[in-house]
Amino acid sequence: MIAFLFRRLAVSALLVVFVSLISFSLVFASGNPAARLAGEGSAADAARLSQLHGFDDPILLQYGRWLAGVARGDFGDSLYFSRPVAELLGQHFPATAKLGLAAMLFALLLAIPLGVLAGLRKGSLADRATMLLSACAQAMPPFCLAFLLIIVFSVRNQWLPASGFDSWKHYIMPVTALGLFAMPAMLRLMKSEMETVLATDCIRTARAMGLGGPSVVLKYALRNALRPLVSLAAAQMGTLLAGSVVIETVFAINGAGLLAWTSILRGDFPTMQALILIFALIYIVLTLVADLINGWLDPRVRVSS
Protein backbone atom coordinates (compact mmCIF):
# COMPACT_ATOMS: atom_id res chain seq x y z
CA MET A 1 0.00 0.00 0.00
CA ILE A 2 2.87 2.37 0.83
CA ALA A 3 4.58 1.66 -2.50
CA PHE A 4 1.31 2.21 -4.34
CA LEU A 5 0.80 5.53 -2.53
CA PHE A 6 4.29 6.75 -3.41
CA ARG A 7 3.80 5.79 -7.06
CA ARG A 8 0.49 7.64 -7.22
CA LEU A 9 2.01 10.71 -5.52
CA ALA A 10 4.90 10.72 -8.01
CA VAL A 11 2.52 10.50 -10.96
CA SER A 12 0.34 13.23 -9.45
CA ALA A 13 3.35 15.51 -9.00
CA LEU A 14 4.32 15.07 -12.66
CA LEU A 15 0.74 15.82 -13.70
CA VAL A 16 0.76 19.00 -11.61
CA VAL A 17 3.93 20.22 -13.33
CA PHE A 18 2.51 19.36 -16.77
CA VAL A 19 -0.78 21.12 -16.07
CA SER A 20 1.00 24.19 -14.70
CA LEU A 21 3.07 24.37 -17.89
CA ILE A 22 -0.04 24.06 -20.06
CA SER A 23 -2.00 26.68 -18.11
CA PHE A 24 0.94 29.09 -18.28
CA SER A 25 1.45 28.52 -22.01
CA LEU A 26 -2.22 29.21 -22.83
CA VAL A 27 -1.59 32.90 -22.22
CA PHE A 28 0.74 33.02 -25.22
CA ALA A 29 -1.35 30.76 -27.48
CA SER A 30 -3.13 33.67 -29.18
CA GLY A 31 -0.18 36.00 -29.55
CA ASN A 32 1.53 38.64 -27.45
CA PRO A 33 -0.42 39.23 -24.20
CA ALA A 34 0.79 42.83 -24.07
CA ALA A 35 -0.86 43.58 -27.42
CA ARG A 36 -4.16 42.19 -26.12
CA LEU A 37 -3.87 44.25 -22.96
CA ALA A 38 -3.14 47.41 -24.95
CA GLY A 39 -6.24 46.84 -27.08
CA GLU A 40 -6.67 49.81 -29.39
CA GLY A 41 -3.63 51.49 -27.94
CA SER A 42 -0.40 52.22 -29.76
CA ALA A 43 2.65 49.99 -30.15
CA ALA A 44 4.30 52.10 -27.47
CA ASP A 45 1.57 51.15 -25.00
CA ALA A 46 2.06 47.47 -25.86
CA ALA A 47 5.81 47.77 -25.38
CA ARG A 48 5.33 49.49 -22.03
CA LEU A 49 2.93 46.78 -20.83
CA SER A 50 5.25 44.08 -22.10
CA GLN A 51 8.11 45.50 -20.07
CA LEU A 52 5.88 46.09 -17.03
CA HIS A 53 4.64 42.48 -16.89
CA GLY A 54 7.93 40.90 -17.91
CA PHE A 55 6.73 39.55 -21.26
CA ASP A 56 10.09 40.49 -22.81
CA ASP A 57 11.88 37.96 -20.60
CA PRO A 58 12.59 34.41 -21.83
CA ILE A 59 9.60 32.09 -21.55
CA LEU A 60 11.34 29.71 -19.15
CA LEU A 61 12.25 32.61 -16.86
CA GLN A 62 8.64 33.82 -16.88
CA TYR A 63 7.39 30.31 -16.16
CA GLY A 64 9.83 29.84 -13.28
CA ARG A 65 8.87 33.19 -11.81
CA TRP A 66 5.15 32.37 -12.08
CA LEU A 67 5.61 28.86 -10.66
CA ALA A 68 7.61 30.21 -7.70
CA GLY A 69 4.79 32.62 -6.95
CA VAL A 70 2.20 29.84 -7.20
CA ALA A 71 4.20 27.75 -4.73
CA ARG A 72 3.87 30.65 -2.26
CA GLY A 73 0.15 31.00 -2.97
CA ASP A 74 0.71 34.13 -5.06
CA PHE A 75 -1.08 33.91 -8.43
CA GLY A 76 -0.44 37.55 -9.27
CA ASP A 77 -2.96 40.37 -9.60
CA SER A 78 -6.13 40.30 -11.65
CA LEU A 79 -5.92 42.62 -14.64
CA TYR A 80 -9.67 43.23 -14.66
CA PHE A 81 -10.58 43.30 -10.96
CA SER A 82 -7.26 44.93 -9.86
CA ARG A 83 -7.07 42.61 -6.86
CA PRO A 84 -4.87 39.64 -5.94
CA VAL A 85 -6.06 36.51 -7.72
CA ALA A 86 -5.71 34.48 -4.51
CA GLU A 87 -8.16 36.85 -2.84
CA LEU A 88 -10.64 36.40 -5.71
CA LEU A 89 -10.36 32.61 -5.46
CA GLY A 90 -11.01 32.73 -1.73
CA GLN A 91 -14.10 34.85 -2.33
CA HIS A 92 -15.62 32.93 -5.25
CA PHE A 93 -14.56 29.31 -4.85
CA PRO A 94 -16.61 28.35 -1.72
CA ALA A 95 -19.89 28.78 -3.64
CA THR A 96 -18.61 26.53 -6.44
CA ALA A 97 -17.43 23.90 -3.97
CA LYS A 98 -20.81 23.90 -2.20
CA LEU A 99 -22.64 23.63 -5.52
CA GLY A 100 -20.42 20.79 -6.76
CA LEU A 101 -20.62 18.79 -3.52
CA ALA A 102 -24.39 19.19 -3.28
CA ALA A 103 -24.84 18.19 -6.94
CA MET A 104 -22.63 15.12 -6.50
CA LEU A 105 -24.51 14.06 -3.37
CA PHE A 106 -27.81 14.46 -5.23
CA ALA A 107 -26.49 12.45 -8.18
CA LEU A 108 -25.23 9.63 -5.93
CA LEU A 109 -28.48 9.49 -3.98
CA LEU A 110 -30.23 8.85 -7.28
CA ALA A 111 -27.64 6.70 -9.05
CA ILE A 112 -26.85 4.16 -6.33
CA PRO A 113 -30.35 2.99 -5.32
CA LEU A 114 -31.71 3.18 -8.88
CA GLY A 115 -28.67 1.34 -10.22
CA VAL A 116 -28.99 -1.36 -7.58
CA LEU A 117 -32.71 -1.72 -8.32
CA ALA A 118 -32.10 -1.99 -12.08
CA GLY A 119 -29.29 -4.49 -11.52
CA LEU A 120 -31.40 -6.68 -9.24
CA ARG A 121 -34.39 -6.67 -11.60
CA LYS A 122 -32.78 -6.92 -15.01
CA GLY A 123 -35.32 -6.66 -17.81
CA SER A 124 -38.17 -5.64 -15.52
CA LEU A 125 -40.36 -2.54 -15.76
CA ALA A 126 -38.23 -0.89 -13.05
CA ASP A 127 -35.10 -1.56 -15.11
CA ARG A 128 -36.60 -0.06 -18.26
CA ALA A 129 -37.97 2.96 -16.38
CA THR A 130 -34.59 3.58 -14.78
CA MET A 131 -32.79 3.42 -18.11
CA LEU A 132 -35.37 5.76 -19.64
CA LEU A 133 -34.75 8.28 -16.85
CA SER A 134 -31.00 7.95 -17.43
CA ALA A 135 -31.38 8.53 -21.18
CA CYS A 136 -33.60 11.59 -20.68
CA ALA A 137 -31.20 13.12 -18.15
CA GLN A 138 -28.24 12.45 -20.45
CA ALA A 139 -29.98 14.03 -23.43
CA MET A 140 -30.94 17.24 -21.59
CA PRO A 141 -28.08 19.79 -21.51
CA PRO A 142 -27.71 21.38 -18.06
CA PHE A 143 -28.39 24.92 -19.30
CA CYS A 144 -31.61 23.81 -21.03
CA LEU A 145 -32.81 22.11 -17.86
CA ALA A 146 -31.80 25.18 -15.86
CA PHE A 147 -33.92 27.49 -18.02
CA LEU A 148 -36.82 25.03 -17.90
CA LEU A 149 -36.67 24.91 -14.11
CA ILE A 150 -36.56 28.70 -13.90
CA ILE A 151 -39.61 29.02 -16.16
CA VAL A 152 -41.65 26.46 -14.20
CA PHE A 153 -40.61 27.17 -10.61
CA SER A 154 -39.68 30.87 -10.69
CA VAL A 155 -41.43 32.64 -13.54
CA ARG A 156 -44.82 30.89 -13.59
CA ASN A 157 -45.19 29.82 -9.97
CA GLN A 158 -42.71 31.93 -7.94
CA TRP A 159 -41.91 28.93 -5.74
CA LEU A 160 -38.13 29.18 -5.90
CA PRO A 161 -35.68 32.10 -6.34
CA ALA A 162 -34.22 32.32 -9.85
CA SER A 163 -30.82 33.71 -8.86
CA GLY A 164 -28.40 33.87 -5.97
CA PHE A 165 -27.10 31.28 -3.54
CA ASP A 166 -28.08 32.58 -0.12
CA SER A 167 -30.55 30.04 1.30
CA TRP A 168 -31.42 26.37 0.90
CA LYS A 169 -34.10 27.30 -1.64
CA HIS A 170 -31.42 28.79 -3.89
CA TYR A 171 -29.69 25.38 -3.99
CA ILE A 172 -32.62 23.36 -5.37
CA MET A 173 -32.64 24.32 -9.05
CA PRO A 174 -28.88 24.62 -9.73
CA VAL A 175 -28.14 21.42 -7.81
CA THR A 176 -30.88 19.59 -9.71
CA ALA A 177 -29.66 20.83 -13.10
CA LEU A 178 -26.02 19.97 -12.38
CA GLY A 179 -26.71 16.72 -10.50
CA LEU A 180 -28.92 15.26 -13.21
CA PHE A 181 -26.10 15.89 -15.67
CA ALA A 182 -23.71 13.72 -13.62
CA MET A 183 -26.20 11.02 -12.63
CA PRO A 184 -26.74 8.95 -15.85
CA ALA A 185 -23.17 7.65 -16.25
CA MET A 186 -22.98 6.61 -12.59
CA LEU A 187 -26.42 4.99 -12.71
CA ARG A 188 -25.54 2.90 -15.77
CA LEU A 189 -22.22 1.88 -14.27
CA MET A 190 -23.88 0.89 -11.00
CA LYS A 191 -26.45 -1.21 -12.85
CA SER A 192 -23.77 -2.94 -14.93
CA GLU A 193 -21.55 -3.66 -11.92
CA MET A 194 -24.43 -5.03 -9.88
CA GLU A 195 -25.40 -7.40 -12.69
CA THR A 196 -21.78 -8.55 -13.00
CA VAL A 197 -21.22 -9.05 -9.27
CA LEU A 198 -24.53 -10.83 -8.71
CA ALA A 199 -23.60 -13.33 -11.43
CA THR A 200 -20.30 -14.34 -9.78
CA ASP A 201 -19.73 -17.69 -8.08
CA CYS A 202 -19.12 -15.97 -4.74
CA ILE A 203 -22.62 -14.50 -4.62
CA ARG A 204 -24.17 -17.82 -5.67
CA THR A 205 -22.19 -19.51 -2.90
CA ALA A 206 -23.38 -16.95 -0.34
CA ARG A 207 -26.97 -17.60 -1.32
CA ALA A 208 -26.43 -21.36 -1.22
CA MET A 209 -25.14 -20.97 2.35
CA GLY A 210 -28.53 -19.54 3.31
CA LEU A 211 -27.74 -15.85 3.43
CA GLY A 212 -30.79 -13.69 2.73
CA GLY A 213 -31.21 -11.42 -0.27
CA PRO A 214 -30.67 -8.04 1.48
CA SER A 215 -27.61 -9.37 3.30
CA VAL A 216 -26.00 -10.55 0.08
CA VAL A 217 -26.78 -7.31 -1.74
CA LEU A 218 -25.69 -4.88 0.98
CA LYS A 219 -22.77 -6.74 2.54
CA TYR A 220 -21.14 -8.35 -0.48
CA ALA A 221 -22.48 -7.27 -3.87
CA LEU A 222 -22.82 -3.53 -3.17
CA ARG A 223 -19.36 -3.26 -1.63
CA ASN A 224 -17.72 -4.67 -4.76
CA ALA A 225 -19.98 -2.81 -7.17
CA LEU A 226 -19.08 0.51 -5.54
CA ARG A 227 -15.38 0.28 -6.41
CA PRO A 228 -15.59 1.46 -10.03
CA LEU A 229 -18.27 3.98 -9.03
CA VAL A 230 -15.80 5.67 -6.67
CA SER A 231 -13.38 6.33 -9.54
CA LEU A 232 -16.16 7.58 -11.80
CA ALA A 233 -17.58 9.83 -9.07
CA ALA A 234 -14.14 11.41 -8.58
CA ALA A 235 -13.90 12.14 -12.30
CA GLN A 236 -17.48 13.44 -12.36
CA MET A 237 -16.80 15.68 -9.38
CA GLY A 238 -13.94 17.35 -11.22
CA THR A 239 -16.21 17.74 -14.24
CA LEU A 240 -18.97 19.27 -12.11
CA LEU A 241 -16.63 21.84 -10.60
CA ALA A 242 -15.07 22.80 -13.92
CA GLY A 243 -18.41 22.67 -15.72
CA SER A 244 -20.24 24.90 -13.28
CA VAL A 245 -19.55 27.93 -15.49
CA VAL A 246 -22.86 27.65 -17.35
CA ILE A 247 -25.00 26.91 -14.28
CA GLU A 248 -23.45 29.71 -12.25
CA THR A 249 -23.99 32.12 -15.13
CA VAL A 250 -27.64 31.10 -15.59
CA PHE A 251 -28.46 31.35 -11.87
CA ALA A 252 -26.17 34.36 -11.20
CA ILE A 253 -24.17 32.45 -8.58
CA ASN A 254 -21.06 34.38 -7.62
CA GLY A 255 -18.72 31.39 -7.78
CA ALA A 256 -15.52 30.36 -9.52
CA GLY A 257 -17.43 29.39 -12.65
CA LEU A 258 -18.81 32.89 -13.09
CA LEU A 259 -15.36 34.27 -12.29
CA ALA A 260 -13.88 32.08 -15.05
CA TRP A 261 -16.47 33.30 -17.53
CA THR A 262 -15.80 36.94 -16.68
CA SER A 263 -12.02 36.40 -16.90
CA ILE A 264 -12.34 34.83 -20.35
CA LEU A 265 -14.48 37.70 -21.63
CA ARG A 266 -12.15 40.35 -20.21
CA GLY A 267 -8.86 38.67 -21.13
CA ASP A 268 -7.84 38.44 -17.48
CA PHE A 269 -5.14 35.81 -18.03
CA PRO A 270 -3.67 35.70 -14.47
CA THR A 271 -7.09 34.70 -13.15
CA MET A 272 -7.61 32.20 -15.97
CA GLN A 273 -4.21 30.63 -15.27
CA ALA A 274 -5.04 30.23 -11.59
CA LEU A 275 -8.47 28.75 -12.24
CA ILE A 276 -7.16 26.22 -14.77
CA LEU A 277 -4.46 25.13 -12.34
CA ILE A 278 -6.81 24.94 -9.34
CA PHE A 279 -9.44 22.90 -11.19
CA ALA A 280 -6.75 20.53 -12.48
CA LEU A 281 -5.28 20.13 -8.98
CA ILE A 282 -8.71 19.31 -7.58
CA TYR A 283 -9.22 16.68 -10.28
CA ILE A 284 -5.82 15.09 -9.55
CA VAL A 285 -6.43 15.05 -5.80
CA LEU A 286 -9.89 13.53 -6.25
CA THR A 287 -8.55 10.72 -8.44
CA LEU A 288 -5.83 10.03 -5.87
CA VAL A 289 -8.39 9.87 -3.06
CA ALA A 290 -10.56 7.58 -5.21
CA ASP A 291 -7.62 5.20 -5.68
CA LEU A 292 -7.03 5.12 -1.93
CA ILE A 293 -10.71 4.39 -1.26
CA ASN A 294 -10.64 1.60 -3.84
CA GLY A 295 -7.64 0.17 -2.05
CA TRP A 296 -9.65 0.12 1.17
CA LEU A 297 -12.61 -1.55 -0.53
CA ASP A 298 -11.29 -5.11 -0.77
CA PRO A 299 -11.68 -6.33 -4.36
CA ARG A 300 -12.32 -9.87 -3.12
CA VAL A 301 -15.76 -10.89 -1.96
CA ARG A 302 -15.54 -12.37 1.52
CA VAL A 303 -18.32 -14.70 2.42
CA SER A 304 -19.00 -15.72 5.98
CA SER A 305 -21.94 -17.55 7.44
N, C-alpha and C positions, 0 to 999 in steps of 0.2 A: 504493500500500500504506500509506503514511504517513497519507494522508487517511482511508482506511478505518479505520485503527487509532484515529485521533482521534475519528471518528464513533462507533465502538463504545465507546470510553472515556467519551464524553459521555453516551451512552445508558445505560451501566452506572452512571455516577454518579447519574443521575436515578433509576434503579431502586433504588439503595441508599438514597437519601433517601426514596423512596416506601415501601420496605419498612420502614425504620426508623420512619416515621410510623405505619404499620399495626401493627407489633409494639408500639409504645408505646401506641397507642389501645386495643389488646385488653384492657389492664388495666382500663379503665373501661367495657368493653362490658357487663359484668354488674352494674353499680352501683358504689357507693362502695367502693374497696379497703379503706378503714379499717374499714368495717362488717364486711367479710369477715375482716379480721385480728382484730377484737375477738371474733368468734364469738358466744358466749353472753353476752359481757360487756355492760355498761351502755352507754348513749349517751355517758356521760362518758369511758369507755374509748375509744370510737370517735373522739370529738373529740380526745382526747389523741394517739392514733395518727395521726390526720389532720394535726394540727399538727406532730408529730414527723417525719413523712415528707414534709411539704410538699404534701399533697393539697389544702390550702385555697388554694394559689396558683393563678393562672390557668394553664389547660392549656398555652398556648404557652410560658409561663415554665418549667413543669415539663419540657416536651419539650426546650426549649433546654438546660436544665440537664442532663438525661439524655444528650442528644446530645453535649454538651461532654465529659461523663465518658467516653462511649463512644470518642470521638476520642482520649482519653488512655489507653484500655485499661481504664477503670474502669467496670464494669457494676453497681456497687453491691454490697451485701452480701445474701447469701441469707437469707431470713426463716426458713427451716426449718433449714438447716445452720449458720447463724450464722457463716458464713465468706465471704470475698470471692468473688463469682461468677467472676471471672477465674481464681482459684485452682482452683475446682471444674472449670471448663472445661479447664484444663491437666491436671488429674488424670484426667478421664473421657474427653476427646475422642480421645486416641491410640488407645484400643481400638476406637472406632467407625471411625476412619480406616483402621486395619488391616483391620477386618472388611469395610468397603466396598470397599477396593482389592482385597483378595483375592477377594471375590465378583465384582467386575467382571472381574478377570483370568480367573476360572473361566468366567464367562459368555461372554467373548470367545473363549476357547480352544475353547468348544463352538460358538458361533454362526458364527464365520468359516469354519472348514473344512466344517461341515455345510451352511452356506448356499452355499458355493462348489460343494460336491458336488451339492446339490439343483438349483442353477442350471445346472450342466453337464449333468445328466442329467434334464431336465424330463420328467415323466410316468413315470419309471422306478420300480422298487421302492424304490430308495434315496431318491428324492424323496418318495414316499408315506410311507415310514418316518420320514423327517426331519420331515415336517409332522405326523405323528401324535405324535411326541415333543414337538414344539412345542405342540400343542394340549393334551396331557396336562399339561405343565409350566405352561401358562397357566391351566388350570382348577384347579390345586392351590394353594390359598392357602398362603403361606409358613409360617404358624403350624401348619396341619394337617400339612404335610410335616415340620416341625420335631418335632412330637409323634410322628409315625410313625417318624422316624429314631431318636428317643430310645428308643421301645419296642423297635425291632428291634436297634439296635446298643449300647444301654446297659442296658436292663432285662433283655432275654432273653439276650443274649450277652455282655454286659460287655466289648465290644471297645473302646468309645470312652467317654470321660468325658462325663457328661450336663450338666455345668455348668462354668463358669470359662473362662479364656482364657489359660492359662499356658504351654502347650506346643503343638507342631504338631498333636497329636491333638485338642486342643480346637477347632482351626480347622475340622476336616473337616465336621462336621454343620451348624454355623451358616453356613459359607460355601456349602455345597451348597444349603441351604434358601433363602438369599438370592440366590445366583447363578442358580439355576433360575428364580426369579421374574423376573429381568431378561433372561434368555436368549431367550425366544420372540420378542419384538418385533424384536430385533437379527437373529435367524436369518431371520425372514421378510423383513426388509428386505434382508439380504445376498442371499438367493435372488432376490428381485425385481430388485435392481440388477444382479446377474450376468446374468440373462436379458436385461435391457435392453441392457447393454453388449455382450454377445456377439452381439446382433442388429444392431449398428451397422455401417455401411459400413467404418469404420476397421478393425474386427476382421476383417471379410471380406477387406479389402485385405491386412492383415498375413498372413493365412493364404494368400492367393493369391501372396504374395511368397516363400512357402516356409518361413515361420517355423513351428516346431513347436508342438504343442498346449500343453505346459507353459510355453513361453516367452510365448505369447500371453496365457495366463491370468494368470501371475504378474507379467509386466512391464507389460502394458497393461490388461487387463480388471480385475484385482484392484485396481490403483491407483485407477481411476476409480470402481469400485464401493464403495471404502472411504470416499469423501467423505461421503455422507449418513450412513454408519454412525458416523463421528466425532461428528457433531452429536447423533445419537440416544444414543450412549454417554455423552456429557457430560450429557444430560438424565437418563439412567438412573442415572448415578453420583450426581447430586443426590438422585434418588428413593431410591436405596439408603441413602444416609447419613441422610436424614430418615425413611425407613421402617424403620430398624433398631430402632425402639422395641420392636416385638413380639418380634423375634428375640432381642434382648438380654434381654428380660424372661423369655422361655422358657428360655434357656440361662444365666441369671444372670450375664451379662457386665456388668461394671461400666463401662459406656461412657456416651456422651452420650445414647443412646436411653433407657437405664434412668434416667438423671438427669432427662430430660424427663418420663418417666412419673411419677416421684416428685414432681417439682415441680408437675405438674398435680393430682395427688391432694392435695397439701398446700397448694395455693394460693400457691406460692412464685413470685410474679409477676416479681421481678427476674431470677431464673434463666430463667423461660420467655421473657421478653423477649430475653435474651442468646442463648438457643438459637435462637429464631426468626430473629433477625438473622444469626447465624453461619451457619446452614444456608442462608439466602437468599443471603448473600455468596458462599458456596462455589458455589452453583448459578450465580450470575452470572459468577464467575470461570471456571468450567468451560466455560460457553457461549462466553465470550470466547476462551479458549484453543482451543476447537473451531473457531471461525471463523478463527483464525490458522493452525491446521493445515490447514484446508480451502483457505486461500489458498496454502499451500505446495504442496499436492497440485494440480498443474496440471489444470484441468478438461478440457483438450484431450488427446486421445490422440495421442501422438507415435509414429510408426512409422518404424523405421529397419531397414535390412537388415543 
